[in-house]
């Protein structure tokens, strides 16, 4: 059976909670570390198609707050947001999960995830 792949950064609190939740449910999953392995371009394209760049771009995190106005302004459309996400993976809302059925989720939602692992 295919396993979900969780994409994120290991020291992110939400990613830690999400990984602990999956482990607590006995779900075998793969973890892709943005810091070590970068953002996979085919994956990013799938995520953008599935959820849209606005949902994927984390405008609340510390990485976004550290950007200068020109960098933020450049991320005002899908092409600019894609370029920023590739250059600075920490601006991607985490975690991103690719589920075995091909579905994509962004962020941690235990109720949604419980439905997905039972499906």
Secondary structure, 3 states (H helix, E strand, C coil): CCCEEEEECCCCHHHHHHHHHHHHCCCCEEEEEHHHHCCCHHHHHHHHHHHCHHHHECCCCHHHHHCCHHHHHHCCCHHHHHHHHHHCHHHECCCEEECCCCCEEECCCHHHHHHHHHC
